[in-house]
Amino acid sequence: MSLIVQKFGGSSVADAERVFNVANIVTDTYKAGNSVVVVVSAQGDTTDDLIAKAKEINESPSKREMDMLLSTGEQISISLLAMAIEKLGFPVVSLTGWQVGVHTDSNYSNSRIRKIDHERLQKELDKKNIVIVAGFQGINRYGDITTLGRGGSDTSAVALAAALHADLCEIYTDVDGVYTTDPRIVKNAAKLKEITFDEMLELASLGANVLHNRSVEMGKKYNVNMCVRSSLTRAEGTIVKEVVDMEKMMVRGIAKDSDVARISICGIEDTPGKAFRIFTLLAKKSINVDIILQSIGRDGKKDISFTVTETNLEEALRLLEENKDTIAYENLSWTKDVSKISIVGAGMVSNPGVAAKMFEALYEAQININMISTSEIKVSVLIDSALADKAVRVIHDKFDLA
Amino acid sequence: MSLIVQKFGGSSVADAERVFNVANIVTDTYKAGNSVVVVVSAQGDTTDDLIAKAKEINESPSKREMDMLLSTGEQISISLLAMAIEKLGFPVVSLTGWQVGVHTDSNYSNSRIRKIDHERLQKELDKKNIVIVAGFQGINRYGDITTLGRGGSDTSAVALAAALHADLCEIYTDVDGVYTTDPRIVKNAAKLKEITFDEMLELASLGANVLHNRSVEMGKKYNVNMCVRSSLTRAEGTIVKEVVDMEKMMVRGIAKDSDVARISICGIEDTPGKAFRIFTLLAKKSINVDIILQSIGRDGKKDISFTVTETNLEEALRLLEENKDTIAYENLSWTKDVSKISIVGAGMVSNPGVAAKMFEALYEAQININMISTSEIKVSVLIDSALADKAVRVIHDKFDLA
């Protein structure tokens, strides 16, 4: 007998029919002799509807009250799923975040889980109940309801799996696993059987929206066996774990990220402390900088280019303009017409030819590279957005990922 | 400085505009230097919508899961009202039933409040916060969410007022007070300035749907100063308290109850134990019997008539028919075409002429009385339904209640 945590997103429980689809998956797992803990998100558009209700009354409500409001979404879905499972004739109980004992910090609307007091949950499992848990929510030291922010339900599921030492944490989504690249771009993209946490992290942060980074980080930290699969096809998904057979495939997947803007600061005086000053300025406003490229100084001047997300572009430019005198640069340029293409694979570090092979594919397709960034398991290039899909295809072919 | 508990029903917070209307009443009370605790019900049709969602999945869900679902309705309204009050620039915090510490028994969907641990609430009041509390809900010894059943939010408000030793508990409804009778029947019905708990109890149980009985009983038990008023007109309402000036008005109000059916069991053997047998039979099935009339035995036979609510009629008849042999009666007759008209007033007991005056009014209008029932503060008569409104009018005139 295994203990399995299953997580279902909002679209998986959007209406009565889908709720029963989930109820069937859950009860099939239970019938197979497993203990089952189910984490559910709010139904379909519930969260958006609640946000609209709030905005009608107050454009900028306190985050505490917003969490009080939004947490009802998951509370509705857990009770409905429990009712569906009751209807199928199985013992079930639903629990909210505070009932489960998901303790978080007090950073309303974007809380971090501190610990899980799973006494109540364990008691329900001992009684042979299927336990339905509200994802995305917790309780802080003041006894107030908090929410975990984007990807919160994934994080709830993985945290519960870690706390309960579950044998497996299944994340059900509307895709049936992790692919070598976006199947909408490359038709013969292949589904991966396995992937490491690190690779998953790189792919997630690069725009392969399957699992939220926070949940993967937590999975890695507590070594939770995770699995991504579809609630509709029930096909075998992709296992996410610490180590996979690295020899077999150096490049695991290719990701495209179009939410990228490049800023270039030109004619900066070539003295120490410039980069420090620029990036501290941006960090203070929580603007995340991705690829950074600094030219070699020439004639006492240098250039610094870097990328930010498109939503952060405007504020980054404003900050840089306001501080033109302190930074002391000549001019500022920027573009949104760039995309980041990345190859990810844990085996890459020991295979020096990988980056070169990627560049070769791009050269053959006459695609110009703007910027390059590398990590132990990733090579990213910044290219013209118009050529992004083509780039993904030629690299996919080059590495024979189909 | 006073501590005031204000309760607003679902229609008072049905949309954004009404939420702001309530926010204005609350903040005006706060601005006047009072500490304010606000109890809110679920918005307009929210509860019905949630019930419909549940029924789509399971016709008879467990009451525990139903309470889990329905309690989200009040959680939504408290957060929205808090956001409106934030918008008006006042310090506010919303609290659910479990956060307030409303401890109940485990009779899901119809729980009774056991005690209120108001430590958190008091702490918020000490911080000069306006406190918005979710009505209708509590928590049981297992840490599960419970709901209080019909009239639950009124009960929450009165219980909180009692626990906090509030100076006043204002119940805001869509009527602006308690009237001498239904203003839809008698145009010149007068609004009462004051009424006793006992009178209010009799009026509530007789169909004057202003306050739920449970809340009035609790108000009486803990001697809470209560007040019924309208959230729309803000007019001075009706004070409900332990003692009012009894000399001033013997008859406080007139109530009509049309949800009445009369059953007559004729030709029962005139031996001891018959009434016991009949009413035990009905009590076992939770069928409430109201007026009972037993004829004097004649020729070794007697008749027993009594009233039940119309919803209970069918089951009562079935029970009596099934037990015809044990009860040993000749025949059964029944009618739904009856209404109960009652006059209520705490001063009645010391004024023997009151009942006679009521009967005189009915005689003058040629209205026949079927059955009569009296208590210390009430006289009820059963009459033909078609004449019920007329009866209310002539009695109202007779006692000069306008």
Boltz contact constraints between the chains, C-beta under 6 A:
constraints:
  - contact:
      token1: [A, 16]
      token2: [B, 56]
      max_distance: 6.0
  - contact:
      token1: [A, 16]
      token2: [B, 57]
      max_distance: 6.0
  - contact:
      token1: [A, 54]
      token2: [B, 83]
      max_distance: 6.0
  - contact:
      token1: [A, 56]
      token2: [B, 16]
      max_distance: 6.0
  - contact:
      token1: [A, 57]
      token2: [B, 16]
      max_distance: 6.0
  - contact:
      token1: [A, 57]
      token2: [B, 80]
      max_distance: 6.0
  - contact:
      token1: [A, 57]
      token2: [B, 83]
      max_distance: 6.0
  - contact:
      token1: [A, 57]
      token2: [B, 84]
      max_distance: 6.0
  - contact:
      token1: [A, 58]
      token2: [B, 83]
      max_distance: 6.0
  - contact:
      token1: [A, 58]
      token2: [B, 86]
      max_distance: 6.0
  - contact:
      token1: [A, 58]
      token2: [B, 87]
      max_distance: 6.0
  - contact:
      token1: [A, 61]
      token2: [B, 83]
      max_distance: 6.0
  - contact:
      token1: [A, 62]
      token2: [B, 86]
      max_distance: 6.0
  - contact:
      token1: [A, 65]
      token2: [B, 79]
      max_distance: 6.0
  - contact:
      token1: [A, 65]
      token2: [B, 82]
      max_distance: 6.0
  - contact:
      token1: [A, 65]
      token2: [B, 83]
      max_distance: 6.0
  - contact:
      token1: [A, 68]
      token2: [B, 79]
      max_distance: 6.0
  - contact:
      token1: [A, 68]
      token2: [B, 94]
      max_distance: 6.0
  - contact:
      token1: [A, 69]
      token2: [B, 79]
      max_distance: 6.0
  - contact:
      token1: [A, 72]
      token2: [B, 72]
      max_distance: 6.0
  - contact:
      token1: [A, 72]
      token2: [B, 75]
      max_distance: 6.0
  - contact:
      token1: [A, 72]
      token2: [B, 76]
      max_distance: 6.0
  - contact:
      token1: [A, 75]
      token2: [B, 72]
      max_distance: 6.0
  - contact:
      token1: [A, 76]
      token2: [B, 72]
      max_distance: 6.0
  - contact:
      token1: [A, 79]
      token2: [B, 65]
      max_distance: 6.0
  - contact:
      token1: [A, 79]
      token2: [B, 68]
      max_distance: 6.0
  - contact:
      token1: [A, 79]
      token2: [B, 69]
      max_distance: 6.0
  - contact:
      token1: [A, 80]
      token2: [B, 57]
      max_distance: 6.0
  - contact:
      token1: [A, 82]
      token2: [B, 65]
      max_distance: 6.0
  - contact:
      token1: [A, 83]
      token2: [B, 54]
      max_distance: 6.0
  - contact:
      token1: [A, 83]
      token2: [B, 57]
      max_distance: 6.0
  - contact:
      token1: [A, 83]
      token2: [B, 58]
      max_distance: 6.0
  - contact:
      token1: [A, 83]
      token2: [B, 61]
      max_distance: 6.0
  - contact:
      token1: [A, 83]
      token2: [B, 65]
      max_distance: 6.0
  - contact:
      token1: [A, 84]
      token2: [B, 57]
      max_distance: 6.0
  - contact:
      token1: [A, 86]
      token2: [B, 58]
      max_distance: 6.0
  - contact:
      token1: [A, 86]
      token2: [B, 62]
      max_distance: 6.0
  - contact:
      token1: [A, 87]
      token2: [B, 58]
      max_distance: 6.0
  - contact:
      token1: [A, 94]
      token2: [B, 68]
      max_distance: 6.0
  - contact:
      token1: [A, 99]
      token2: [B, 143]
      max_distance: 6.0
  - contact:
      token1: [A, 143]
      token2: [B, 99]
      max_distance: 6.0
